[in-house]
């Protein structure tokens, strides 16, 4: 009987230790989730501001933006053609 009681106490101690470790893990996960939400929210705001800035720049300098887009398209096409021919 004493052996069973000692075993029960030992097992209870293991469960208590596991519960405290689980509690710490849960706290860390909650903090990480909060940090991720904050980072995503900030990234969304930064992206929206960037899109607004690009729209303003395109309205102020449409020919420059069109020329830049055309030049990038030609450059990407040339690279794609060059990589397509290489074997």
PyMOL commands that set and color helices and strands:
alter all, ss='L'
color gray80, all
select helices_A, chain A and resi 2-60+62-85
alter helices_A, ss='H'
color red, helices_A
deselect
rebuild
show_as cartoon
